[in-house]
Amino acid sequence: MAVPQPTAETRWRCTLCGNLTRFDVTRSTRAVEYVHLDLAGEPDIEERDVISESIESVRCRWCNAVDQVELVDRPGASA
């Protein structure tokens, strides 16, 4: 079950405990990266283009509830 991402007008809220700030997010990302290796072989990602991204689950850090997150309006977002 995909979880909607917050927007500029919305944010996540745990429906069980009311948490608004701490979540563990599991996401799948498909990306193309330009990786530059230095002479020692250490990689550095210099460019990253995200092709697709989806949030698979969100777990509340306060009460450990899984997939109990809803989108609510941000304060002052309608102003």
Secondary structure, DSSP 8 states (H G I E B T S, - for coil): -------SSEEEEETTT---S-EEEEEEEEEEEEEEE-TT--EEEEEEEEEEEEEEEEEETTT--BS-EEEEE-TTTT-
